[in-house]
Amino acid sequence: MANYDFSKYHALRRKGLTPAEVYHQAVADGVDEISCIRLLREVFNLTLVDAKRVIVGASDRAESLEDHQENLFPSLKRALQDLDDKN
């Protein structure tokens, strides 16, 4: 996990950009997703869940964080079954 200086994003927040707008800028700057979560939590004082909601909404992955997590379930179930089959 890279260590990023978030001062640029603090400045963007002070200019009035929303969490989603700051997230898009961070992605354009090459910030990895885990660091984007850290960035949103630090810059906007968001909870982990709220930061994830911003990312899911801003990236159009799903209508909501809950929908996104529900969409992950089939893949997780298959992965767990594969592990079980190997043992």
DRENLUMRO-551197 format. One record per atom (N, C-alpha, C, O, CB): residue number from 1; residue in three letters; atom name; x, y, z. Coordinates in steps of 0.05 Angstrom, whole numbers. Each point is the difference from the previous one (the first is absolute). Glycine has a CB too. Layout:
N
+-----+------+------+--------+--------+--------+
! seq ! type ! atom !   east !  north !     up !
+-----+------+------+--------+--------+--------+
! NUM !  ALA !   CA !      X !      Y !      Z !
...
+-----+------+------+--------+--------+--------+
***
This chain:
87
+-----+------+------+--------+--------+--------+
! seq ! type ! atom !   east !  north !     up !
+-----+------+------+--------+--------+--------+
!   1 !  MET !    N !     17 !    -23 !      0 !
!   1 !  MET !   CA !    -17 !     23 !      0 !
!   1 !  MET !    C !     18 !     25 !      0 !
!   1 !  MET !    O !     18 !      2 !     17 !
!   1 !  MET !   CB !    -55 !    -27 !      8 !
!   2 !  ALA !    N !     32 !     42 !    -43 !
!   2 !  ALA !   CA !     16 !     25 !     -3 !
!   2 !  ALA !    C !     -8 !     20 !     21 !
!   2 !  ALA !    O !    -23 !      1 !      9 !
!   2 !  ALA !   CB !     28 !    -10 !    -58 !
!   3 !  ASN !    N !     14 !     25 !     57 !
!   3 !  ASN !   CA !     -5 !     23 !     17 !
!   3 !  ASN !    C !     -3 !     25 !    -17 !
!   3 !  ASN !    O !     19 !      7 !    -14 !
!   3 !  ASN !   CB !      6 !    -28 !     53 !
!   4 !  TYR !    N !    -47 !     34 !    -37 !
!   4 !  TYR !   CA !     -6 !     24 !    -16 !
!   4 !  TYR !    C !     -1 !     24 !     18 !
!   4 !  TYR !    O !     -9 !     -2 !     23 !
!   4 !  TYR !   CB !    -15 !    -25 !    -58 !
!   5 !  ASP !    N !     32 !     50 !     24 !
!   5 !  ASP !   CA !     -4 !     25 !     13 !
!   5 !  ASP !    C !    -28 !     10 !     -8 !
!   5 !  ASP !    O !     -4 !      6 !    -24 !
!   5 !  ASP !   CB !     55 !      5 !     25 !
!   6 !  PHE !    N !    -69 !     -9 !     17 !
!   6 !  PHE !   CA !    -28 !      8 !     -6 !
!   6 !  PHE !    C !     -4 !     30 !      1 !
!   6 !  PHE !    O !    -23 !      8 !     -2 !
!   6 !  PHE !   CB !      9 !    -52 !     20 !
!   7 !  SER !    N !     35 !     60 !    -15 !
!   7 !  SER !   CA !     -4 !     29 !      2 !
!   7 !  SER !    C !    -15 !     12 !    -24 !
!   7 !  SER !    O !    -16 !     18 !      3 !
!   7 !  SER !   CB !     58 !    -16 !     25 !
!   8 !  LYS !    N !    -36 !    -13 !    -52 !
!   8 !  LYS !   CA !    -14 !     10 !    -24 !
!   8 !  LYS !    C !    -30 !     -4 !      3 !
!   8 !  LYS !    O !    -16 !     17 !     -9 !
!   8 !  LYS !   CB !     56 !    -28 !    -19 !
!   9 !  TYR !    N !    -48 !    -11 !     39 !
!   9 !  TYR !   CA !    -29 !     -7 !      2 !
!   9 !  TYR !    C !    -13 !     16 !     23 !
!   9 !  TYR !    O !    -24 !      6 !     -2 !
!   9 !  TYR !   CB !     34 !    -52 !    -16 !
!  10 !  HIS !    N !      5 !     52 !     39 !
!  10 !  HIS !   CA !    -10 !     18 !     20 !
!  10 !  HIS !    C !     -6 !     27 !    -12 !
!  10 !  HIS !    O !    -21 !     13 !      6 !
!  10 !  HIS !   CB !     47 !    -37 !     30 !
!  11 !  ALA !    N !     -9 !     33 !    -54 !
!  11 !  ALA !   CA !     -4 !     26 !    -13 !
!  11 !  ALA !    C !    -24 !     -1 !    -18 !
!  11 !  ALA !    O !    -15 !     20 !     -2 !
!  11 !  ALA !   CB !     64 !    -11 !      3 !
!  12 !  LEU !    N !    -53 !    -31 !    -15 !
!  12 !  LEU !   CA !    -24 !     -3 !    -17 !
!  12 !  LEU !    C !    -26 !      1 !     16 !
!  12 !  LEU !    O !    -19 !     12 !     -8 !
!  12 !  LEU !   CB !     47 !    -39 !    -25 !
!  13 !  ARG !    N !    -27 !     14 !     56 !
!  13 !  ARG !   CA !    -23 !      1 !     18 !
!  13 !  ARG !    C !     -6 !     29 !      9 !
!  13 !  ARG !    O !    -23 !      9 !      0 !
!  13 !  ARG !   CB !     33 !    -56 !     16 !
!  14 !  ARG !    N !     11 !     61 !     -9 !
!  14 !  ARG !   CA !     -3 !     28 !      8 !
!  14 !  ARG !    C !    -11 !     17 !    -22 !
!  14 !  ARG !    O !    -14 !     20 !      5 !
!  14 !  ARG !   CB !     51 !    -25 !     27 !
!  15 !  LYS !    N !    -31 !     -2 !    -57 !
!  15 !  LYS !   CA !    -11 !     14 !    -23 !
!  15 !  LYS !    C !    -30 !     -7 !     -5 !
!  15 !  LYS !    O !    -12 !     12 !    -17 !
!  15 !  LYS !   CB !     58 !    -11 !     -3 !
!  16 !  GLY !    N !    -56 !    -21 !     34 !
!  16 !  GLY !   CA !    -28 !     -7 !     -2 !
!  16 !  GLY !    C !     -6 !    -25 !    -16 !
!  16 !  GLY !    O !    -24 !     -5 !     -5 !
!  16 !  GLY !   CB !     16 !     53 !      9 !
!  17 !  LEU !    N !     28 !    -63 !    -13 !
!  17 !  LEU !   CA !     -5 !    -24 !    -14 !
!  17 !  LEU !    C !    -13 !    -21 !     18 !
!  17 !  LEU !    O !      6 !     -1 !     24 !
!  17 !  LEU !   CB !     33 !     10 !    -55 !
!  18 !  THR !    N !    -56 !    -25 !     19 !
!  18 !  THR !   CA !    -14 !    -21 !     15 !
!  18 !  THR !    C !     19 !    -24 !      4 !
!  18 !  THR !    O !     20 !     -2 !    -14 !
!  18 !  THR !   CB !    -65 !     18 !     -4 !
!  19 !  PRO !    N !     38 !    -34 !     36 !
!  19 !  PRO !   CA !     16 !    -25 !      2 !
!  19 !  PRO !    C !      2 !    -15 !    -27 !
!  19 !  PRO !    O !     21 !    -10 !     -6 !
!  19 !  PRO !   CB !    -36 !      7 !     54 !
!  20 !  ALA !    N !     -7 !      1 !    -63 !
!  20 !  ALA !   CA !      1 !    -14 !    -26 !
!  20 !  ALA !    C !     19 !     14 !    -19 !
!  20 !  ALA !    O !     15 !    -13 !    -15 !
!  20 !  ALA !   CB !    -62 !     -3 !     22 !
!  21 !  GLU !    N !     47 !     43 !     -8 !
!  21 !  GLU !   CA !     17 !     14 !    -18 !
!  21 !  GLU !    C !     30 !     -3 !      9 !
!  21 !  GLU !    O !     17 !     -3 !    -18 !
!  21 !  GLU !   CB !    -54 !     37 !     10 !
!  22 !  VAL !    N !     42 !    -34 !     33 !
!  22 !  VAL !   CA !     27 !     -5 !     10 !
!  22 !  VAL !    C !      9 !    -28 !     -6 !
!  22 !  VAL !    O !     23 !     -5 !     -8 !
!  22 !  VAL !   CB !    -30 !     39 !     44 !
!  23 !  TYR !    N !    -11 !    -53 !    -33 !
!  23 !  TYR !   CA !      6 !    -28 !     -7 !
!  23 !  TYR !    C !      8 !     -2 !    -30 !
!  23 !  TYR !    O !     20 !    -13 !     -6 !
!  23 !  TYR !   CB !    -52 !     -3 !     42 !
!  24 !  HIS !    N !     16 !     28 !    -54 !
!  24 !  HIS !   CA !      7 !     -1 !    -28 !
!  24 !  HIS !    C !     27 !     13 !     -6 !
!  24 !  HIS !    O !     15 !    -11 !    -17 !
!  24 !  HIS !   CB !    -64 !     13 !      6 !
!  25 !  GLN !    N !     56 !     19 !     25 !
!  25 !  GLN !   CA !     26 !     13 !     -4 !
!  25 !  GLN !    C !     22 !    -19 !     10 !
!  25 !  GLN !    O !     21 !     -3 !    -14 !
!  25 !  GLN !   CB !    -41 !     49 !     19 !
!  26 !  ALA !    N !     16 !    -59 !     17 !
!  26 !  ALA !   CA !     20 !    -18 !     11 !
!  26 !  ALA !    C !      4 !    -24 !    -19 !
!  26 !  ALA !    O !     23 !     -8 !     -5 !
!  26 !  ALA !   CB !    -36 !     21 !     52 !
!  27 !  VAL !    N !     -8 !    -23 !    -58 !
!  27 !  VAL !   CA !      2 !    -22 !    -20 !
!  27 !  VAL !    C !     16 !     10 !    -24 !
!  27 !  VAL !    O !     18 !    -15 !    -10 !
!  27 !  VAL !   CB !    -62 !     -6 !     26 !
!  28 !  ALA !    N !     38 !     44 !    -26 !
!  28 !  ALA !   CA !     14 !     12 !    -23 !
!  28 !  ALA !    C !     30 !      4 !      7 !
!  28 !  ALA !    O !     17 !     -2 !    -18 !
!  28 !  ALA !   CB !    -59 !     24 !      3 !
!  29 !  ASP !    N !     48 !    -18 !     40 !
!  29 !  ASP !   CA !     27 !      4 !      9 !
!  29 !  ASP !    C !     15 !    -27 !      5 !
!  29 !  ASP !    O !     24 !      0 !      6 !
!  29 !  ASP !   CB !    -38 !     43 !     15 !
!  30 !  GLY !    N !     -1 !    -65 !    -24 !
!  30 !  GLY !   CA !     13 !    -26 !      3 !
!  30 !  GLY !    C !     -1 !    -11 !     28 !
!  30 !  GLY !    O !     15 !    -19 !      6 !
!  30 !  GLY !   CB !     13 !     31 !    -44 !
!  31 !  VAL !    N !    -44 !     -1 !     55 !
!  31 !  VAL !   CA !     -2 !    -10 !     28 !
!  31 !  VAL !    C !    -15 !    -26 !      0 !
!  31 !  VAL !    O !    -22 !     -3 !    -12 !
!  31 !  VAL !   CB !     23 !     50 !     31 !
!  32 !  ASP !    N !     10 !    -68 !     -6 !
!  32 !  ASP !   CA !    -13 !    -26 !      1 !
!  32 !  ASP !    C !    -25 !      1 !     17 !
!  32 !  ASP !    O !     -3 !     18 !     16 !
!  32 !  ASP !   CB !     48 !    -40 !    -23 !
!  33 !  GLU !    N !    -62 !      2 !      4 !
!  33 !  GLU !   CA !    -26 !      0 !     13 !
!  33 !  GLU !    C !      1 !      0 !     31 !
!  33 !  GLU !    O !    -15 !     15 !     13 !
!  33 !  GLU !   CB !     -2 !    -38 !    -53 !
!  34 !  ILE !    N !     35 !      8 !     51 !
!  34 !  ILE !   CA !      2 !     -1 !     30 !
!  34 !  ILE !    C !      9 !     28 !      9 !
!  34 !  ILE !    O !    -10 !     10 !     21 !
!  34 !  ILE !   CB !     22 !    -59 !    -21 !
!  35 !  SER !    N !      7 !     61 !    -14 !
!  35 !  SER !   CA !      8 !     27 !      8 !
!  35 !  SER !    C !    -22 !     21 !     -4 !
!  35 !  SER !    O !     -1 !     19 !     15 !
!  35 !  SER !   CB !     48 !    -32 !    -27 !
!  36 !  CYS !    N !    -64 !      8 !     -8 !
!  36 !  CYS !   CA !    -23 !     18 !     -4 !
!  36 !  CYS !    C !    -19 !     -1 !     24 !
!  36 !  CYS !    O !    -11 !     20 !      8 !
!  36 !  CYS !   CB !     15 !    -26 !    -58 !
!  37 !  ILE !    N !     -7 !    -18 !     61 !
!  37 !  ILE !   CA !    -17 !     -3 !     24 !
!  37 !  ILE !    C !     13 !     16 !     23 !
!  37 !  ILE !    O !    -14 !     15 !     14 !
!  37 !  ILE !   CB !     -2 !    -61 !    -29 !
!  38 !  ARG !    N !     42 !     42 !     18 !
!  38 !  ARG !   CA !     14 !     15 !     21 !
!  38 !  ARG !    C !     -2 !     30 !     -4 !
!  38 !  ARG !    O !     -5 !     15 !     19 !
!  38 !  ARG !   CB !     37 !    -53 !    -14 !
!  39 !  LEU !    N !    -29 !     47 !    -30 !
!  39 !  LEU !   CA !     -2 !     28 !     -7 !
!  39 !  LEU !    C !    -27 !     11 !      7 !
!  39 !  LEU !    O !     -2 !     21 !     13 !
!  39 !  LEU !   CB !     34 !    -28 !    -50 !
!  40 !  LEU !    N !    -53 !     -6 !     29 !
!  40 !  LEU !   CA !    -27 !     10 !      6 !
!  40 !  LEU !    C !     -6 !      1 !     30 !
!  40 !  LEU !    O !    -13 !     18 !      9 !
!  40 !  LEU !   CB !     -2 !    -37 !    -53 !
!  41 !  ARG !    N !     25 !     -1 !     58 !
!  41 !  ARG !   CA !     -4 !     -1 !     29 !
!  41 !  ARG !    C !     14 !     23 !     13 !
!  41 !  ARG !    O !    -10 !     14 !     18 !
!  41 !  ARG !   CB !      5 !    -64 !    -19 !
!  42 !  GLU !    N !     30 !     55 !     -8 !
!  42 !  GLU !   CA !     16 !     22 !     12 !
!  42 !  GLU !    C !    -10 !     27 !     -8 !
!  42 !  GLU !    O !     -5 !     18 !     17 !
!  42 !  GLU !   CB !     44 !    -48 !    -17 !
!  43 !  VAL !    N !    -43 !     35 !    -26 !
!  43 !  VAL !   CA !     -7 !     26 !    -10 !
!  43 !  VAL !    C !    -28 !      9 !      8 !
!  43 !  VAL !    O !     -5 !     23 !      6 !
!  43 !  VAL !   CB !     36 !    -31 !    -44 !
!  44 !  PHE !    N !    -50 !    -11 !     37 !
!  44 !  PHE !   CA !    -28 !      7 !      5 !
!  44 !  PHE !    C !    -10 !    -11 !     27 !
!  44 !  PHE !    O !    -23 !      3 !      7 !
!  44 !  PHE !   CB !     16 !     -3 !    -56 !
!  45 !  ASN !    N !     25 !    -12 !     65 !
!  45 !  ASN !   CA !     -7 !    -11 !     26 !
!  45 !  ASN !    C !    -23 !    -20 !     -3 !
!  45 !  ASN !    O !    -19 !      1 !     16 !
!  45 !  ASN !   CB !     35 !     41 !      6 !
!  46 !  LEU !    N !    -15 !    -60 !    -42 !
!  46 !  LEU !   CA !    -21 !    -19 !     -5 !
!  46 !  LEU !    C !      6 !    -26 !     15 !
!  46 !  LEU !    O !     24 !     -7 !      5 !
!  46 !  LEU !   CB !    -33 !     27 !    -50 !
!  47 !  THR !    N !    -11 !    -35 !     50 !
!  47 !  THR !   CA !      3 !    -27 !     11 !
!  47 !  THR !    C !      9 !    -18 !    -24 !
!  47 !  THR !    O !     -1 !      8 !    -23 !
!  47 !  THR !   CB !    -35 !     -1 !     60 !
!  48 !  LEU !    N !     45 !    -31 !    -30 !
!  48 !  LEU !   CA !      7 !    -19 !    -21 !
!  48 !  LEU !    C !    -23 !     -5 !    -19 !
!  48 !  LEU !    O !      3 !      0 !    -24 !
!  48 !  LEU !   CB !     31 !    -21 !     55 !
!  49 !  VAL !    N !    -57 !     16 !    -19 !
!  49 !  VAL !   CA !    -24 !     -6 !    -16 !
!  49 !  VAL !    C !     -7 !     23 !    -18 !
!  49 !  VAL !    O !     -7 !     -3 !    -24 !
!  49 !  VAL !   CB !    -10 !    -27 !     60 !
!  50 !  ASP !    N !     18 !     55 !    -25 !
!  50 !  ASP !   CA !     -7 !     23 !    -17 !
!  50 !  ASP !    C !     20 !      5 !    -22 !
!  50 !  ASP !    O !     -8 !      7 !    -22 !
!  50 !  ASP !   CB !    -13 !     13 !     62 !
!  51 !  ALA !    N !     47 !    -25 !    -35 !
!  51 !  ALA !   CA !     20 !      2 !    -21 !
!  51 !  ALA !    C !     -5 !    -20 !    -22 !
!  51 !  ALA !    O !      2 !      6 !    -24 !
!  51 !  ALA !   CB !     31 !     11 !     58 !
!  52 !  LYS !    N !    -40 !    -42 !    -26 !
!  52 !  LYS !   CA !     -6 !    -20 !    -20 !
!  52 !  LYS !    C !    -25 !      7 !    -16 !
!  52 !  LYS !    O !     -1 !     -5 !    -24 !
!  52 !  LYS !   CB !     22 !    -30 !     54 !
!  53 !  ARG !    N !    -41 !     47 !    -17 !
!  53 !  ARG !   CA !    -24 !      9 !    -14 !
!  53 !  ARG !    C !      7 !     21 !    -21 !
!  53 !  ARG !    O !    -11 !     -1 !    -22 !
!  53 !  ARG !   CB !    -17 !     -8 !     63 !
!  54 !  VAL !    N !     45 !     28 !    -34 !
!  54 !  VAL !   CA !      9 !     20 !    -20 !
!  54 !  VAL !    C !     13 !    -13 !    -24 !
!  54 !  VAL !    O !     -7 !      7 !    -23 !
!  54 !  VAL !   CB !     14 !     26 !     60 !
!  55 !  ILE !    N !     10 !    -52 !    -32 !
!  55 !  ILE !   CA !     15 !    -13 !    -22 !
!  55 !  ILE !    C !    -19 !    -16 !    -18 !
!  55 !  ILE !    O !      1 !      1 !    -24 !
!  55 !  ILE !   CB !     40 !     -3 !     53 !
!  56 !  VAL !    N !    -59 !    -13 !    -16 !
!  56 !  VAL !   CA !    -19 !    -17 !    -16 !
!  56 !  VAL !    C !    -18 !     19 !    -17 !
!  56 !  VAL !    O !     -4 !     -6 !    -23 !
!  56 !  VAL !   CB !      5 !    -30 !     58 !
!  57 !  GLY !    N !    -11 !     57 !    -23 !
!  57 !  GLY !   CA !    -17 !     19 !    -14 !
!  57 !  GLY !    C !     15 !     15 !    -22 !
!  57 !  GLY !    O !    -11 !      3 !    -22 !
!  57 !  GLY !   CB !    -16 !      1 !     63 !
!  58 !  ALA !    N !     51 !      4 !    -35 !
!  58 !  ALA !   CA !     15 !     16 !    -20 !
!  58 !  ALA !    C !     11 !    -17 !    -23 !
!  58 !  ALA !    O !      4 !     10 !    -22 !
!  58 !  ALA !   CB !      9 !     21 !     59 !
!  59 !  SER !    N !    -10 !    -57 !    -32 !
!  59 !  SER !   CA !     11 !    -17 !    -21 !
!  59 !  SER !    C !    -22 !    -15 !    -15 !
!  59 !  SER !    O !      7 !    -16 !    -17 !
!  59 !  SER !   CB !     35 !     12 !     44 !
!  60 !  ASP !    N !    -67 !      9 !    -20 !
!  60 !  ASP !   CA !    -23 !    -13 !    -14 !
!  60 !  ASP !    C !      2 !    -30 !      1 !
!  60 !  ASP !    O !     -9 !    -13 !    -19 !
!  60 !  ASP !   CB !      6 !     52 !    -10 !
!  61 !  ARG !    N !     13 !    -50 !     50 !
!  61 !  ARG !   CA !      2 !    -30 !      3 !
!  61 !  ARG !    C !    -27 !    -12 !      6 !
!  61 !  ARG !    O !     -6 !    -22 !     -7 !
!  61 !  ARG !   CB !     53 !     26 !     22 !
!  62 !  ALA !    N !    -63 !     12 !      0 !
!  62 !  ALA !   CA !    -27 !    -10 !      8 !
!  62 !  ALA !    C !    -16 !     24 !      9 !
!  62 !  ALA !    O !     10 !     22 !      3 !
!  62 !  ALA !   CB !      8 !    -68 !     10 !
!  63 !  GLU !    N !    -44 !     41 !     -9 !
!  63 !  GLU !   CA !    -17 !     21 !     10 !
!  63 !  GLU !    C !      6 !      9 !     28 !
!  63 !  GLU !    O !     -3 !     23 !      8 !
!  63 !  GLU !   CB !    -33 !    -40 !    -38 !
!  64 !  SER !    N !     46 !     -2 !     46 !
!  64 !  SER !   CA !      6 !      5 !     28 !
!  64 !  SER !    C !     23 !    -18 !      9 !
!  64 !  SER !    O !      6 !    -20 !    -13 !
!  64 !  SER !   CB !    -54 !     35 !     22 !
!  65 !  LEU !    N !     59 !     -9 !     14 !
!  65 !  LEU !   CA !     21 !    -17 !     11 !
!  65 !  LEU !    C !    -12 !    -28 !      6 !
!  65 !  LEU !    O !     13 !    -20 !     -4 !
!  65 !  LEU !   CB !     10 !     60 !     24 !
!  66 !  GLU !    N !    -48 !    -40 !    -10 !
!  66 !  GLU !   CA !    -13 !    -26 !      6 !
!  66 !  GLU !    C !     -3 !    -17 !    -25 !
!  66 !  GLU !    O !      5 !    -24 !      0 !
!  66 !  GLU !   CB !    -29 !     46 !     38 !
!  67 !  ASP !    N !     16 !     -9 !    -61 !
!  67 !  ASP !   CA !     -3 !    -15 !    -25 !
!  67 !  ASP !    C !     28 !    -10 !     -9 !
!  67 !  ASP !    O !      2 !    -23 !     -9 !
!  67 !  ASP !   CB !    -42 !     52 !     -4 !
!  68 !  HIS !    N !     60 !    -13 !     16 !
!  68 !  HIS !   CA !     27 !     -8 !     -8 !
!  68 !  HIS !    C !      9 !    -24 !     16 !
!  68 !  HIS !    O !     10 !    -19 !    -11 !
!  68 !  HIS !   CB !      1 !     67 !     -1 !
!  69 !  GLN !    N !    -15 !    -47 !     38 !
!  69 !  GLN !   CA !      8 !    -23 !     17 !
!  69 !  GLN !    C !    -16 !    -25 !     -7 !
!  69 !  GLN !    O !     10 !    -22 !      0 !
!  69 !  GLN !   CB !      3 !     54 !     36 !
!  70 !  GLU !    N !    -39 !    -28 !    -42 !
!  70 !  GLU !   CA !    -16 !    -23 !     -8 !
!  70 !  GLU !    C !     10 !    -12 !    -26 !
!  70 !  GLU !    O !     -1 !    -24 !     -3 !
!  70 !  GLU !   CB !    -39 !     45 !     27 !
!  71 !  ASN !    N !     49 !     -4 !    -42 !
!  71 !  ASN !   CA !     10 !    -10 !    -26 !
!  71 !  ASN !    C !     26 !    -16 !      4 !
!  71 !  ASN !    O !      7 !    -17 !    -17 !
!  71 !  ASN !   CB !    -27 !     56 !     -6 !
!  72 !  LEU !    N !     34 !    -34 !     45 !
!  72 !  LEU !   CA !     25 !    -15 !      6 !
!  72 !  LEU !    C !     -5 !    -28 !     10 !
!  72 !  LEU !    O !     17 !    -17 !     -2 !
!  72 !  LEU !   CB !      5 !     61 !     11 !
!  73 !  PHE !    N !    -46 !    -48 !      2 !
!  73 !  PHE !   CA !     -6 !    -25 !     14 !
!  73 !  PHE !    C !      4 !    -25 !    -18 !
!  73 !  PHE !    O !     13 !    -19 !      9 !
!  73 !  PHE !   CB !    -45 !     44 !     18 !
!  74 !  PRO !    N !     22 !    -26 !    -52 !
!  74 !  PRO !   CA !      4 !    -24 !    -16 !
!  74 !  PRO !    C !     30 !     -7 !     -4 !
!  74 !  PRO !    O !      7 !    -23 !      1 !
!  74 !  PRO !   CB !    -50 !     33 !    -24 !
!  75 !  SER !    N !     59 !     10 !     19 !
!  75 !  SER !   CA !     29 !     -5 !     -4 !
!  75 !  SER !    C !     13 !    -10 !     26 !
!  75 !  SER !    O !     16 !    -18 !     -1 !
!  75 !  SER !   CB !    -15 !     54 !    -34 !
!  76 !  LEU !    N !     -9 !    -24 !     57 !
!  76 !  LEU !   CA !     11 !    -10 !     26 !
!  76 !  LEU !    C !     -9 !    -28 !      5 !
!  76 !  LEU !    O !     16 !    -16 !     10 !
!  76 !  LEU !   CB !    -16 !     63 !      7 !
!  77 !  LYS !    N !    -25 !    -53 !    -23 !
!  77 !  LYS !   CA !    -10 !    -27 !      5 !
!  77 !  LYS !    C !     15 !    -20 !    -17 !
!  77 !  LYS !    O !      8 !    -22 !     10 !
!  77 !  LYS !   CB !    -53 !     41 !      0 !
!  78 !  ARG !    N !     50 !    -13 !    -36 !
!  78 !  ARG !   CA !     16 !    -18 !    -17 !
!  78 !  ARG !    C !     28 !     -3 !     10 !
!  78 !  ARG !    O !     11 !    -23 !      0 !
!  78 !  ARG !   CB !    -38 !     37 !    -39 !
!  79 !  ALA !    N !     40 !      7 !     48 !
!  79 !  ALA !   CA !     27 !     -1 !     11 !
!  79 !  ALA !    C !      1 !    -18 !     25 !
!  79 !  ALA !    O !     18 !    -16 !      2 !
!  79 !  ALA !   CB !     -8 !     62 !    -21 !
!  80 !  LEU !    N !    -29 !    -43 !     36 !
!  80 !  LEU !   CA !     -1 !    -17 !     24 !
!  80 !  LEU !    C !     -5 !    -29 !     -7 !
!  80 !  LEU !    O !     12 !    -18 !     12 !
!  80 !  LEU !   CB !    -28 !     57 !     14 !
!  81 !  GLN !    N !     -1 !    -44 !    -46 !
!  81 !  GLN !   CA !     -5 !    -27 !     -9 !
!  81 !  GLN !    C !     25 !    -12 !    -12 !
!  81 !  GLN !    O !      7 !    -24 !      5 !
!  81 !  GLN !   CB !    -55 !     35 !    -13 !
!  82 !  ASP !    N !     63 !      5 !     -8 !
!  82 !  ASP !   CA !     25 !    -10 !    -11 !
!  82 !  ASP !    C !     20 !     -8 !     21 !
!  82 !  ASP !    O !     14 !    -20 !     -2 !
!  82 !  ASP !   CB !    -21 !     49 !    -38 !
!  83 !  LEU !    N !      9 !    -12 !     62 !
!  83 !  LEU !   CA !     18 !     -6 !     22 !
!  83 !  LEU !    C !     -9 !    -26 !     14 !
!  83 !  LEU !    O !     17 !    -17 !      7 !
!  83 !  LEU !   CB !     -7 !     66 !     -1 !
!  84 !  ASP !    N !    -36 !    -52 !     -2 !
!  84 !  ASP !   CA !    -10 !    -23 !     13 !
!  84 !  ASP !    C !      5 !    -25 !    -17 !
!  84 !  ASP !    O !      7 !    -21 !     11 !
!  84 !  ASP !   CB !    -42 !     49 !     11 !
!  85 !  ASP !    N !     32 !    -26 !    -49 !
!  85 !  ASP !   CA !      5 !    -22 !    -18 !
!  85 !  ASP !    C !     29 !     -9 !      1 !
!  85 !  ASP !    O !      6 !    -24 !     -4 !
!  85 !  ASP !   CB !    -43 !     40 !    -25 !
!  86 !  LYS !    N !     55 !      3 !     33 !
!  86 !  LYS !   CA !     29 !     -7 !      0 !
!  86 !  LYS !    C !      8 !    -14 !     26 !
!  86 !  LYS !    O !     20 !    -13 !      1 !
!  86 !  LYS !   CB !    -12 !     52 !    -30 !
!  87 !  ASN !    N !    -24 !    -35 !     50 !
!  87 !  ASN !   CA !      7 !    -12 !     26 !
!  87 !  ASN !    C !    -15 !    -25 !      3 !
!  87 !  ASN !    O !      2 !    -14 !     20 !
!  87 !  ASN !   CB !      7 !     57 !      0 !
+-----+------+------+--------+--------+--------+
***
